[in-house]
Amino acid sequence: MFSESRLAEVYLSLGDIEKADYYTRKAFKNIPNNPVHFVLMVQLLKRQNKEDSIYYYFNKVKDVIGSKDYQVYNIVLASLYQNQENIKKYKLIDIANEALSFHKNEMSVRKMTDYVFFTQDNVDLAAEKYKDVVEKN
């Protein structure tokens, strides 16, 4: 399914959603537990504004590949956290806690979970203030 996933990537980058959909679903159907195929599926679903489907597919693969690959958590959190309603609707706090339990030393996971816990604006503001304090010292 390497060829199908590469074609899906190309068509996604070109904006040809119909062909991207075909190749992404083919790759995911044949090897659903491949993190690359999951990432492609989420990218496709995000472009199609199918947030419920992102959550559905996450729950389908998380037990198999979530503990092995931190990107599974990052991609689902990044796709859903911007809308505050999604935090409750898709139980993003639970997903963030689960991500931390498996990948607590991965900085990108820590940053994504902080976005869920504290909002991106607050995390960015804290980072700015920290940078200012460090520069003054």
Secondary structure, 3 states (H helix, E strand, C coil): CHHHHHHHHHHHHHCCHHHHHHHHHHHHHHCCCCHHHHHHHHHHHHHCCCHHHHHHHHHHHHHHHHCCCCHHHHHHHHHHCCCHHHHHHCCHHHHHHHHHHHHCCCHHHHHHHHHHHHCHHHHHHHHHHHHHHHHHC
